[in-house]
Amino acid sequence: MKDKMTFEEFSSQLPYIDWYYYMSDDPHAYRAGRDQVQHYRLVATVRGGEWQEAFKNEEEKHPAP
C-alpha cells in the first residue's frame, strides 16, 4: 500500500469521512462515500493494531441501520 498517512493523520480524519454515504440518493455521492470508507478500512486492516482499533471505534459511533 502506498498510503503514507501517519497514525495521527488517520485517526484525526476518521470523524470526517462520509460514514452516512448509504443514505444518499445521488449515485456519485454514494460511490464516493463508500469508496472512502473502504479505503480507510483497508488502511486500518493493512496497518493492523491501533489502526484497526481506531477505525472500529469510530465506525461504532456511526452505525448503519
C-alpha positions as CSV (number, residue, x, y, z in Angstrom):
1,M,0.0,0.0,0.0
2,K,1.4,3.4,-1.0
3,D,-0.6,5.4,1.5
4,K,1.9,7.5,3.6
5,M,-0.6,8.6,6.1
6,T,0.6,8.8,9.7
7,F,-1.5,7.3,12.5
8,E,-2.2,10.8,13.8
9,E,-3.5,11.9,10.4
10,F,-5.5,8.7,10.0
11,S,-7.2,9.0,13.4
12,S,-7.9,12.7,13.1
13,Q,-9.6,12.2,9.7
14,L,-11.8,9.4,10.8
15,P,-14.6,11.5,12.2
16,Y,-14.8,13.4,9.0
17,I,-15.2,10.6,6.4
18,D,-18.6,10.1,4.9
19,W,-20.0,7.4,7.3
20,Y,-23.6,8.0,6.1
21,Y,-22.9,7.6,2.4
22,Y,-25.6,4.9,2.2
23,M,-28.3,7.5,2.8
24,S,-27.5,9.4,-0.4
25,D,-29.9,9.5,-3.3
26,D,-27.1,10.6,-5.6
27,P,-25.2,7.6,-7.0
28,H,-22.0,9.6,-7.3
29,A,-22.1,10.6,-3.6
30,Y,-22.9,7.1,-2.6
31,R,-20.0,5.6,-4.5
32,A,-17.6,8.3,-3.3
33,G,-18.6,7.8,0.3
34,R,-18.5,4.0,0.0
35,D,-15.0,4.1,-1.6
36,Q,-13.8,6.5,1.1
37,V,-14.9,4.2,4.0
38,Q,-13.5,1.2,2.2
39,H,-10.1,3.0,1.7
40,Y,-9.9,3.8,5.4
41,R,-11.0,0.2,6.3
42,L,-8.2,-1.2,4.1
43,V,-5.6,1.1,5.5
44,A,-6.6,0.0,9.0
45,T,-6.6,-3.7,8.1
46,V,-3.1,-3.4,6.4
47,R,-1.6,-1.5,9.3
48,G,-3.3,-3.5,12.0
49,G,-3.3,-3.0,15.7
50,E,-4.1,0.6,16.9
51,W,-5.1,1.5,13.3
52,Q,-7.8,-1.2,13.3
53,E,-8.9,-0.3,16.8
54,A,-9.2,3.4,15.9
55,F,-11.3,2.6,12.8
56,K,-13.5,0.2,14.7
57,N,-14.1,2.7,17.5
58,E,-15.1,5.5,15.0
59,E,-17.2,3.1,12.9
60,E,-19.2,2.2,16.1
61,K,-20.1,5.8,16.6
62,H,-21.8,5.8,13.1
63,P,-23.9,2.6,13.0
64,A,-25.6,1.7,9.8
65,P,-29.3,0.8,10.1
